[in-house]
Amino acid sequence: MDAIDEAMVAAEREWRACGIRRRDRAVLAADLRLELRSAAADGVTPEQLLGSDLRGFARQLADEAGVQRVRHEYARLTRTALTGAVLGACVGAIALVLVYPILVAWIDVPRGFRMPTVLAVLLYYGTAAALAVGGAVIAVRARLGHLPRIRQTANAMIVLLPIGGAIAMPVTMGFARAVGYSTHPLIMAIEAALVAAAVTGATLVARKWSLRDGGGYERAVAA
């Protein structure tokens, strides 16, 4: 890698960190590369032209070009989504505990009937997961509505969170079955961590997807 390529890599990395969109980065990179090549033709190195602080120069170049910066807010987004998911799951669990006896009495379940364990677990986890997704999306829209492209992020979460849940749910259920559906605090914490990891991963992908070049999610929906 020559000096020009090294300077371009450093500038690109800084533009990414600043939240500058891909199309704007491409314009900035094209202009910078042209300037560096012109300087090289005159025997001027990138360090002589740009100085030793390549990252600072890249930020200055972006500011002078007036490009828009989009804040990723990954940490804040993750915290908000997890909080909403936990609240939603708790509401689902409480609702299930309260509603199930009413349904049993109303449907006139035969005496001695016991719901199969797998069906009961599916009902429990499925209800909690559905409300967890809803809670995460509502929390993000309500608490972070002022952030750029948060609506697109929430819409992408509606698509990606169920996919993450579909992956995490069998894993969590398999783990629960392996430990005999134990309610030991440590076991419950591990199950919660598995679900939290799925929510976190899906949320981060949703945010990254929504910020891609005018919104990767919107282009996918339009297609």
C-alpha positions as CSV (number, residue, x, y, z in Angstrom):
1,M,0.0,0.0,0.0
2,D,1.5,3.3,-1.1
3,A,1.3,6.6,0.8
4,I,-1.7,7.8,-1.1
5,D,-3.7,4.7,-0.3
6,E,-2.7,4.8,3.4
7,A,-3.9,8.4,3.6
8,M,-7.2,7.4,1.9
9,V,-7.7,4.6,4.3
10,A,-7.2,6.8,7.3
11,A,-9.5,9.5,5.9
12,E,-12.2,6.9,5.0
13,R,-12.0,5.5,8.5
14,E,-12.5,8.9,10.1
15,W,-15.4,9.7,7.8
16,R,-17.1,6.5,8.8
17,A,-16.5,7.3,12.5
18,C,-18.1,10.7,12.0
19,G,-21.3,9.1,10.6
20,I,-20.9,10.5,7.0
21,R,-23.0,8.6,4.5
22,R,-21.4,6.4,1.8
23,R,-22.3,8.6,-1.1
24,D,-20.8,11.7,0.6
25,R,-17.7,9.7,1.5
26,A,-17.3,8.6,-2.1
27,V,-17.4,12.3,-3.3
28,L,-14.9,13.3,-0.6
29,A,-12.6,10.4,-1.4
30,A,-12.7,11.2,-5.1
31,D,-11.7,14.8,-4.5
32,L,-9.0,14.0,-2.0
33,R,-7.5,11.3,-4.2
34,L,-7.4,13.7,-7.1
35,E,-5.7,16.3,-5.0
36,L,-3.1,13.8,-3.6
37,R,-2.3,12.5,-7.1
38,S,-1.8,16.0,-8.4
39,A,0.5,16.8,-5.4
40,A,2.4,13.5,-6.0
41,A,3.0,14.5,-9.6
42,D,4.7,17.7,-8.2
43,G,6.8,15.6,-5.8
44,V,4.7,16.4,-2.7
45,T,3.9,13.6,-0.3
46,P,0.5,13.2,1.4
47,E,2.1,14.0,4.8
48,Q,3.6,17.2,3.4
49,L,0.2,18.2,1.8
50,L,-2.1,17.2,4.6
51,G,0.1,17.3,7.7
52,S,0.6,14.7,10.3
53,D,-3.0,14.7,11.6
54,L,-4.7,12.9,8.8
55,R,-7.9,12.3,10.9
56,G,-8.1,16.0,11.7
57,F,-7.7,16.9,8.1
58,A,-10.4,14.5,7.1
59,R,-12.9,16.0,9.6
60,Q,-12.0,19.5,8.4
61,L,-12.5,18.5,4.7
62,A,-15.9,17.1,5.6
63,D,-16.9,20.2,7.5
64,E,-15.8,22.5,4.6
65,A,-17.8,20.4,2.2
66,G,-20.9,20.7,4.4
67,V,-21.8,17.1,4.3
68,Q,-24.4,15.8,6.7
69,R,-23.3,13.7,9.7
70,V,-25.7,11.0,11.0
71,R,-25.3,10.0,14.6
72,H,-25.3,6.3,15.0
73,E,-26.2,6.3,18.7
74,Y,-25.6,2.5,18.9
75,A,-25.2,2.4,22.7
76,R,-28.2,4.5,23.4
77,L,-30.3,2.7,20.9
78,T,-29.4,-0.7,22.3
79,R,-30.2,0.4,25.9
80,T,-33.6,1.8,24.9
81,A,-34.5,-1.3,22.8
82,L,-33.5,-3.7,25.6
83,T,-35.4,-1.7,28.2
84,G,-38.5,-1.8,26.0
85,A,-38.1,-5.5,25.2
86,V,-37.8,-6.3,29.0
87,L,-40.9,-4.3,29.8
88,G,-42.8,-5.9,26.9
89,A,-41.8,-9.4,27.9
90,C,-42.8,-8.7,31.5
91,V,-46.2,-7.5,30.4
92,G,-46.6,-10.6,28.2
93,A,-45.6,-12.9,31.1
94,I,-48.0,-11.2,33.5
95,A,-50.8,-11.1,31.0
96,L,-50.3,-14.8,30.3
97,V,-50.5,-15.7,34.0
98,L,-53.7,-13.6,34.4
99,V,-55.4,-14.6,31.2
100,Y,-54.6,-18.3,31.1
101,P,-56.9,-19.3,34.1
102,I,-59.7,-17.2,32.6
103,L,-59.3,-19.0,29.2
104,V,-59.3,-22.4,30.9
105,A,-62.5,-21.6,32.8
106,W,-64.2,-20.1,29.7
107,I,-63.3,-22.8,27.2
108,D,-64.4,-25.6,29.6
109,V,-61.3,-27.7,29.5
110,P,-61.9,-31.4,30.3
111,R,-61.1,-32.5,33.8
112,G,-57.6,-33.8,34.2
113,F,-56.4,-32.2,31.0
114,R,-52.8,-31.1,31.0
115,M,-51.3,-29.0,28.3
116,P,-48.2,-30.6,26.7
117,T,-45.0,-29.1,28.0
118,V,-43.7,-28.2,24.6
119,L,-46.9,-26.4,23.7
120,A,-47.0,-24.6,27.1
121,V,-43.4,-23.4,26.6
122,L,-44.1,-22.3,23.0
123,L,-47.1,-20.3,24.3
124,Y,-45.2,-18.8,27.1
125,Y,-42.0,-17.8,25.2
126,G,-44.0,-16.9,22.0
127,T,-46.2,-14.4,23.8
128,A,-43.4,-12.9,25.7
129,A,-41.3,-12.6,22.5
130,A,-44.0,-11.0,20.6
131,L,-44.6,-8.3,23.2
132,A,-40.9,-7.9,23.7
133,V,-40.5,-7.0,20.0
134,G,-43.4,-4.6,20.3
135,G,-42.0,-3.0,23.5
136,A,-38.5,-2.6,21.9
137,V,-40.0,-0.9,18.8
138,I,-42.3,1.4,20.7
139,A,-39.6,2.4,23.2
140,V,-37.2,3.3,20.3
141,R,-39.9,5.4,18.5
142,A,-41.1,7.1,21.7
143,R,-37.7,7.8,23.3
144,L,-35.4,8.4,20.3
145,G,-37.8,9.9,17.9
146,H,-35.6,13.0,17.5
147,L,-32.7,11.0,16.1
148,P,-32.1,11.0,12.3
149,R,-33.7,8.1,10.5
150,I,-35.0,6.5,13.7
151,R,-38.4,5.8,12.0
152,Q,-36.6,3.7,9.4
153,T,-34.6,2.0,12.2
154,A,-37.8,1.1,14.0
155,N,-39.3,-0.2,10.8
156,A,-36.2,-2.3,10.2
157,M,-36.4,-3.6,13.8
158,I,-40.0,-4.9,13.1
159,V,-38.4,-7.0,10.3
160,L,-35.2,-8.1,12.0
161,L,-36.2,-8.6,15.6
162,P,-38.6,-11.5,14.8
163,I,-35.8,-13.1,12.8
164,G,-33.4,-12.7,15.8
165,G,-36.1,-14.1,18.0
166,A,-36.7,-17.1,15.6
167,I,-33.0,-17.9,16.0
168,A,-32.8,-17.2,19.8
169,M,-36.0,-19.0,20.7
170,P,-35.0,-22.5,19.8
171,V,-31.7,-22.0,21.4
172,T,-33.2,-20.7,24.6
173,M,-35.9,-23.4,24.6
174,G,-33.3,-26.1,24.0
175,F,-31.2,-24.8,26.8
176,A,-34.3,-24.7,29.1
177,R,-35.2,-28.2,28.2
178,A,-31.6,-29.4,28.8
179,V,-31.7,-28.1,32.4
180,G,-35.2,-29.4,33.0
181,Y,-37.0,-26.1,32.7
182,S,-35.3,-25.0,35.9
183,T,-36.3,-21.6,37.5
184,H,-33.0,-21.2,39.2
185,P,-31.9,-17.6,39.1
186,L,-28.6,-18.4,37.2
187,I,-30.5,-20.4,34.6
188,M,-33.1,-17.7,34.1
189,A,-30.2,-15.1,33.8
190,I,-28.6,-17.2,31.1
191,E,-31.9,-17.5,29.2
192,A,-32.4,-13.7,29.5
193,A,-28.8,-13.1,28.2
194,L,-29.5,-15.3,25.1
195,V,-32.6,-13.3,24.3
196,A,-30.8,-10.0,25.0
197,A,-28.0,-10.9,22.7
198,A,-30.6,-11.6,19.9
199,V,-32.3,-8.3,20.5
200,T,-29.0,-6.4,20.6
201,G,-27.7,-7.9,17.4
202,A,-31.0,-7.4,15.5
203,T,-31.2,-3.8,16.7
204,L,-27.7,-2.9,15.7
205,V,-28.2,-4.5,12.3
206,A,-31.4,-2.5,11.9
207,R,-29.7,0.8,12.7
208,K,-26.8,0.1,10.3
209,W,-29.3,-1.0,7.6
210,S,-31.4,2.1,8.0
211,L,-28.4,4.4,7.7
212,R,-27.0,2.9,4.5
213,D,-26.9,5.3,1.7
214,G,-30.4,6.8,2.0
215,G,-31.8,3.8,3.8
216,G,-31.1,0.2,2.8
217,Y,-34.4,-0.8,4.5
218,E,-36.4,1.5,2.3
219,R,-34.8,0.3,-0.9
220,A,-35.4,-3.3,0.1
221,V,-39.1,-2.6,0.8
222,A,-39.5,-0.7,-2.4
223,A,-38.0,-3.6,-4.4
